[in-house]
Amino acid sequence: MPAILILIVLVSGFTFTTKYPLARYKQSRSSGWDSYFHVTAWGVFISLISAIILLSLTHIAIIQKLESLFPSHASYAFAKDVLTPKYCYAVAWSVICLMVSYALGTSLEFVWRNEAIALVAVEDDFEKLLFESMARQQLIQVTLKSGKAYIGLISEQDGSKDFKKRAYISMLPYLSGYRDDKLILQLTNNYHNHYKNISDDNSDLIGYRVVLPISEINTAAFFDVNAYLAIQAEQWHNHENKKQSTIDTQNVEAVEGPSGS
């Protein structure tokens, strides 16, 4: 019996962590004993709530009704030996634990989903960058280890539907280019002008998303169009390649609209 009760605690904790976004996020980033302790902690919490619910109900009357179903005849003696008050309480507590873990986790996911996303973002700088980029629809600049650079918007589903440990992110690129030997950003492609000619419906742009492995991302930061243009204008006279600088400025000016939306 004790082993079964411990199993109920663990199952309840696991069920809750798979439903509640913040708990699911922490569980996906835990390993070894930390993962077991995290599930166990939530299981103990759920078991205590279930015990309070059990004590608040009139289970004594229910147990008496169960006992009354089996008369004192010898052929029913085995049932009276099994269905003791202690056994009935254990079964009722187990059922309540499983119901509470599922109902509570589902309710928290439905009611406090956005708050959970914000809490997740606070605990991870990269997640915070993605969350703010999606919430504010602000352009983000990503540079890969290969030197390739993308500027665009993070796809919403990357941060709002998946709380597991991510291996990839997807973004809608507005500009792309590379960083030269001096790590100066050189923009060569402008996708935004092409998007304008397609449709105003964002669903038509899904096919233009770029999937990037997180392990290959070297740096990520917000991209401010006005700040970039100001820096380019200041450095233009001292830049060795004035032609490239002019192309970059023209490309970014075309994207100035969406960054302010």
N, C-alpha and C positions, 0 to 999 in steps of 0.2 A: 504493500500500500504506500509507504513513504516514497518509493521509487516512482510510482505512478503520479503522485502529487507533485514531485519535482519535475516530472516530464510535463505536466499540465502548466506549471509555472514557465518553463522554457518555451513551450508551444505558444502560450499566451503572449510572452514577450516578443517572440519572433513574428507572430501575426500582427502585433501592433507596429513593430518597426517596418514591416513591409507596406503599411498603410499610411502612417504619418510621415509626411515629406522630410521634416528635419531629422527624425530618427532614422529614416531610410538613408539619408545622405551620410550621417555619421557612421551608420553600420557599413555602408559600402566602402568607407575609407578607414575602417578598422580591420585589424588582422590579429590572429593568434588569440591570446587571452583577453585582449581588449574587446574583441568581437563578442566573446562569450559573456564577459562581464556586462557589456552594454545590453545584450538581450536579457540577461538575468535580472539586471536592475529594473528594466521595464516590466518584466514578468512579475517581480515581487511587488511593484507598484500596482499592477493590475490585480494581483491576488489579494492585496489589502483592500482595494476598492470592492472587490467581489465579496470579501468576508463581511464588510460593512453592510453591503446590500443583503447578504444572506441573514445577518443578524436582525436586520430591520423588517424582514418578512416573517410571517406566521408559519414557519416551517414545522413547528411542533404539531400543529393541526394536520399538516400534510402527512407527516410521518405516522401519526395516529391513524389516518385514513389508509395508508399503505399497510399498516399492521392489521387493520380490521378486515382487509381483503383475504387474509389467511387465517382460518379458524384454528383452533387448538388441536385439531385432529392430527394424528401421528403422521399421516401422509403429507401434511403441510408443514411439518416441523422444520424441514430443511430450509424453507423460505423464511420462516421467522428467525432462523439462525443467521441467514445471510442478510436479510433486510433489517438490519439493526439501525437504530437512530444514528449511530456514528457513520455507518456506511451511506445512509441516505443523505446526511449532511455533506459527506465527501463528494458524492455524485452531483448534488445540487451546486456545490461550490465550483466543481470542475466545469459544469455547463455554464454557469454564470461567468467564470473566467474567460472562456472562449467567446461568449457572446459580447462581453464588455470590451475585450481586446479588439474584436472586429468592428463593433459599432463605434467605439471611441476613436479608433484610428481613422475610420472612414469619415466620421464627422469632422475631425480636425483637418483632414485633407480638404474637405469641401468648404469649411468655414474660414480656415486660416491659411489657405494655400499661399496667397501673396505674401503674408507675413512670414511664412516659412521660407519662401524664396529669399526674402530680404535677410533673414537670419543666416541662411546659408551663405549669402554673398558677403556678410560681415566677417565670416570666419575664413574666407579665402579671397585674397586680393584679385586673383584671376577671375573667379566667379563674380566678384563685385564689379569688375570691369565689364564683363559680359552682361550682367543684370542692368547696370546703369546705361549701357549702350542700347539695350532693347527698350528700357523704360522711357528713355529720353529720345530715342531714335537718332542717336548721335553716331557719326562716322567713327570707325575704329581703324587703326593702322596696325597691320601685322607684318612682321619681317621674319622670314624663314631662315634656317641655318644656311641654306643655299644662297642667300642674298636676295631672293625673290621677295617682293613687297606687294601687299594688297591693301587697299583702302576701301571700306564698304560697311555694310550693316550686318550685324549678326542675326541669323535666322531666329525667330522667336521660340520655336520648339526646342532649341538647344538648351535653353535655360529654364523654361517653364514646365516642361513635361517630363524631363529626365533628371532624377536626383541621384542616379548612380554615378560611379566614377567614370567620367567621360574620357574617351581616347581621341575623339575628333570633334571639331567644331565646323559648322558650315556658315558661310557668309555670302552675301550678295555683293560682288565687287563693283565699285564705281570707278576706281582707278587702279592701275597696277604698274609695276616697274621693278626697279632693283636698286640696291645700294652699291656704289662703286667702291674702289679701293680705299677711298677716304671716308667711307660710310655715309656719303651724301646721297640723299634720296633722289633718284632719277625716275621720273614718271614718263612712261612711254605709251600707255594705252588708256583711252577714255571710253568706258562702257556706258556712261550715263547718257550721252547723246544718242546712243543706239537704243537705250531703253525708252527714251521719249518717243521714238518712232514706232515702237511696238504697240503699247497700250498703257492706259492708266491703271489697269487692273494688276495688282501685285501677283495674282495667281499665274499670270503669263510669264513672270520672271523666275519661277521656280527652277526652270531648266538651266538658268544661268548661275546658280549657286556653285560655290567652290567649297569642297570639303578639304579641310586642312588637319593633319595629324598634330596633336598638341605636342608630341615629343619632338617635332621638327620646328616648333615656334621658338624663335630666338628672343624677340621682344614684341610686346603688344602695348598700345597706348591709344588714347583718344586722338583724333585728328581734327584740328580746328582750321578751317579753310582760311579765315581772316588772318590768323597768326602765321600760317604758312606763307600767304601772299606778302605779308609785311616783312617776313624774314627774307623771302626771295627778292623783294624790291631793295632791301638794304644791302644784300650781298651781290646784287646783279652786276654792279660796276667792277667788282673784284673777282668775279667768276671767270675762269679761263674759257669755259664753253658757254658763251652768251646765247648761242642758238638753242642749246638744250634747255637753258633756263627759261627762254621765251616759250618754248613748247610746253614745259611744265606749268608755267603760269597760265597759259591758255587752257590747258586741260583742267586745272583746278578751278578756274573761274567758272567753268561750265557746271561744276558740281556745287557751287556756292549755294544754289537754291535748296537742295535737299537737306543740307546740314542745318539750315535754319528752320526747317519744317518740324 
